[in-house]
Amino acid sequence: MSSTPPEMGRRDGSFEREPARRVFASELRECRYQFKDGEDEKSPTFVLLPTGERSNRIFIVGTLTEKTRQGEQNVFYRGRVIDPTGTFFIMAGSYQPEAMQQLAKIETPAFVAVIGKASIYQKDPASAPLVSVRIESINIVDKETRDIWTLDTAARMLDRIDARTTGTGKDILTAKEQYPMFDPAVYRKMAYDALAQIKM
């Protein structure tokens, strides 16, 4: 997808990128907990999905419905990608020059595949947290790719729901603390509603 070179290894051994998790917009927007794994300045930052899995990078596929260029000297782009469950808010700036160029060239609307990093931010303590995705790469894809992604993402989401219900891992226990109102039925419905929109 991207022609960027692989990341350099750390002195203490090879450094592997975190896998990109498939996640629906409807679940990502419910994320409220973000944490660093380690004390190192370069330690990865994760958002904890309500279904109990940590995510440093995410893989999404949907329709890029709009994009806007902002800023004069520090130019960056914002956009919206719609999947069968809701909206992802994406952005790319000078720290992601290749991704920004890719986004700038795409005409809306278009099916796109995006790999990026999710982060949670709040404008002020009274406002609701917002989740945005900083793009690492974005490419035009076809409807079939979107449908296959939806099938895969629904399957993984249902697996995570089952694991959260029965599991006792560290991230699952943290998810139970951070998302005490979690209702498996609500999240299963997200997956099934997404699948219902695919006409194979």
N, C-alpha and C positions, 0 to 999 in steps of 0.2 A: 504493500500500500504506500509506504513512505520510503523515500530514498535516503533518509537521514542515516548516518552511520550508527552502528550499535553503540550503546553507552559504554564508557570506559570502565574498566575494572577498578575496584577499590584496592588499596594496599593490602588489606586483610583477605584478599581473595576476589574471585570474580563477582560482579554485581549483576544480578538478574532483575529485569523489570518485573513489576507486579503484573499478574494476568489481568486482562481487561474483562470485567464482569458484565454479563448481559443483564440489563435491568429496565423495567418499564418506567415511563415518566410518572405514572401514578404512584409507584413505590418511592422513586427517588425524591419526589416532592415532599414526602412524609419524613425524610431524614432530618434529625435534630441533633445528632451526636457525631462529633468529629474528634479525632485524637491522633497523636503521633506515636509511632511504634519505635521507641528508643529515645535516648538522650542526645544523640548525635544531631548536629545541625542539618545533615542530609538525610536523617531518618524520614521514611515516607509518612505522609499524612493520609489517614483513612476516614471515610464516612462509614458509619455502621448502618446497614440497611435494617429496616424494621423486622425483616424476616430472619435476621441474625447472622448475616455475612458481612465481613469487612470489605471495603472496596476502595482501592487507591486509584484505579483506572477503570473506566467503563466503556462498553461497546454498545452503541445505539444505532438503529436504522429507522428512518422515518422520512417525512416530507419536510424539506426546508421551505417554509411558507413565506418567510421574510428575513431580510438582513438589512442592517443600517451601518453606514460608516460614521464613526464619531471621532472627535478630536482633530486638532490641526497639526501640532508638532508630534504628539504621541498618538498616532492614528491607531484605532482598533475597530474591530467589527463585532457587532452583536447580531444574533439571529435566533429564530425559533424553529425547532424541529418537532413535528407532530408525529407521535406514534399512535397505535390504536387506543391508548388509554389516556393521553393528555399531551402536555407540552414540555419539552426540554428547552431551557434557555442556554444558548451557547455563546462563547466569545473567543476571539483570537486577537492578540496584539503583537507588539514588537518583540516580545519574548518568544513568540511562536511565528516567526516570519514565514516559514513554509506553509503552515496551516492558514495563516492570514491571506497569503496569496491564493491558496486553493479556494478559500471561501469567497474571496473577492471575484473570482472568475465564474462562479456558479450562478446561473440565472434561476430565479424562483418562478414557479414552484418546481422542485425536483426531488426525487428520491435520493437520499444520501446515507452513507455509512460514516459514522463518526467514532473515533477513538479519542478519549480525553480524560481529564481529571475533574472529578466533582468536588465542589467545595461549598460549604454552608456559610452564609453571611447574614448579618442583621444590620439594617440601616440605623436602628436605635433600639433600646431595650423594649420599647412598647410595640414595635412592629414584629410581624411574623417572620421567622427565618425563611430565607430564600436559598434555593440550591441552583448553582450554575455550573456549567461544564466548560472548562478551558480546553480548547481543541488541540490535540496533537496532530491529527490528520482528518481530512474530510474528503470523500470521493463520491461521485455520482454513481448510483447503482440502479437496478431495475426493480419492478414491482415484485418479481419472483424472489429476489434477494430479501426484500422487505418482509414477504410472507414467511420465508424460511426462518429469518431472524425472529419473527413473532412466535413461530412454533417452538423454536429452541428456547426463547426467553420465557415463554409460558411454562415449558417443562422444567426449566431450572428454578423458576419461582415456586412451582408446586413442590419440588424437591426440598427447597429451603424451608417452606412452611412446615412440611413434615418433620424436617430435622429440628426446627425450632420447638415444635410441640414435644418431641421426645428426647432431644439432645441435652447434654450438660457441659458442652465445651465452653471455653472462656468467653468467646464472642456471643454465644447464645445466652449465657447467663447475664452478660452486660446488656444485651438487647432486651431481656426480660425486665431489667432494672430501668432502662432508658425509655422503653416503650411499653409501659404497664397496661395500656388500654388496647394493645394489639388484639385484633379479632381475626383468627384464621379464616373465618367464612368471608370476611370482607376482602381479604387478599386473594383467596381462591376465586372470588367473583371477578376481580381485576383480570386474572389470567384467563378465565373462561370467556369474559366479555371480549378480550383481545382476540381470542381464537375465533369467536363468532363472527368477527369482521373479515376473516380471510375466506375468500371463495376460491378453493383449490380446483 
